[in-house]
Amino acid sequence: MRYVTITTWEIADGTDYDVSLRAISEKRLPALKALGASRVTVVRTSDRTSAAITEWPDSATRDAAEKAIEEVRDKVHSEDFARMTGEMKGQVVAEL
């Protein structure tokens, strides 16, 4: 059964959102795809915040990628000047 993670992010004060997003789009999203994600969508939620919705084929694929995902998140913080502010995850149980 498909599995989804939703993470929320905030860029550092004074950081250009577009520059940060470009780095994330070019480096971090492809890294998630390489780890087995089916799809990654980023939604801008305010001037400095975003939500990333990552779809996985199943929870086993996501769980197997856990350590590498943590490394990607560390790079987002140290290199792209963004910090994760929240995470939700679970199996897809309904959709239209």
Wavefront OBJ file of the C-alpha trace (Angstrom):
o trace
v 0.000 0.000 0.000
v 1.323 3.465 -0.897
v 2.902 5.528 1.851
v 3.227 9.322 2.173
v 5.404 11.627 4.214
v 4.594 15.300 4.632
v 7.366 17.464 6.014
v 7.203 21.172 6.726
v 10.197 23.457 6.278
v 11.227 27.024 7.024
v 14.121 28.828 5.355
v 16.436 30.978 7.455
v 15.548 34.637 7.826
v 17.299 36.624 5.114
v 17.671 33.607 2.793
v 16.332 34.024 -0.731
v 13.465 31.530 -1.105
v 14.020 31.032 -4.831
v 17.735 30.307 -4.380
v 17.012 27.830 -1.597
v 14.238 26.148 -3.592
v 16.483 25.844 -6.660
v 19.110 23.977 -4.616
v 16.470 21.730 -3.095
v 14.883 21.025 -6.494
v 18.205 20.253 -8.153
v 19.787 18.181 -5.368
v 17.410 17.020 -2.637
v 14.357 15.982 -4.635
v 16.372 13.798 -7.035
v 18.038 12.211 -3.996
v 14.622 11.199 -2.659
v 13.663 9.768 -6.039
v 16.920 7.788 -6.085
v 15.972 6.347 -2.692
v 12.712 5.001 -4.110
v 10.195 7.833 -3.794
v 7.535 7.694 -6.506
v 6.841 11.418 -6.453
v 7.892 14.518 -4.526
v 5.792 17.699 -4.482
v 6.796 20.954 -2.770
v 4.094 23.479 -1.861
v 5.020 27.018 -0.849
v 2.922 27.841 2.204
v 4.218 31.344 3.040
v 7.120 33.677 2.280
v 9.522 31.431 4.200
v 7.772 28.074 4.541
v 7.057 25.017 2.419
v 5.576 21.565 2.738
v 7.115 18.592 0.946
v 4.799 15.707 0.113
v 6.716 12.562 -0.735
v 4.944 9.482 -2.072
v 6.485 6.039 -1.655
v 5.369 2.726 -3.161
v 5.019 1.300 0.370
v 6.209 1.789 3.949
v 8.994 -0.795 3.529
v 10.616 1.323 0.796
v 10.398 4.418 2.985
v 11.721 2.586 6.039
v 14.662 1.170 4.087
v 15.638 4.702 3.070
v 15.418 6.186 6.599
v 19.151 6.638 7.247
v 19.780 8.197 3.834
v 16.749 10.486 4.261
v 18.248 11.786 7.504
v 21.465 12.588 5.616
v 19.478 14.477 2.959
v 17.654 16.430 5.682
v 20.947 17.336 7.356
v 22.207 18.761 4.051
v 19.023 20.785 3.589
v 19.706 22.327 6.984
v 23.444 22.934 6.592
v 23.665 23.736 2.877
v 20.263 25.103 1.895
v 19.596 27.063 5.115
v 16.245 25.455 5.838
v 15.041 23.602 8.904
v 12.388 20.946 9.186
v 9.544 22.110 11.414
v 7.299 19.046 11.305
v 6.607 15.635 9.856
v 3.557 13.434 9.332
v 3.583 10.058 7.652
v 1.314 7.136 6.974
v -0.364 4.797 4.521
v -2.694 6.163 1.880
v -6.151 4.925 2.867
v -8.393 6.848 0.459
v -8.147 9.130 -2.530
v -10.285 10.453 -5.338
l 1 2 3 4 5 6 7 8 9 10 11 12 13 14 15 16 17 18 19 20 21 22 23 24 25 26 27 28 29 30 31 32 33 34 35 36 37 38 39 40 41 42 43 44 45 46 47 48 49 50 51 52 53 54 55 56 57 58 59 60 61 62 63 64 65 66 67 68 69 70 71 72 73 74 75 76 77 78 79 80 81 82 83 84 85 86 87 88 89 90 91 92 93 94 95 96
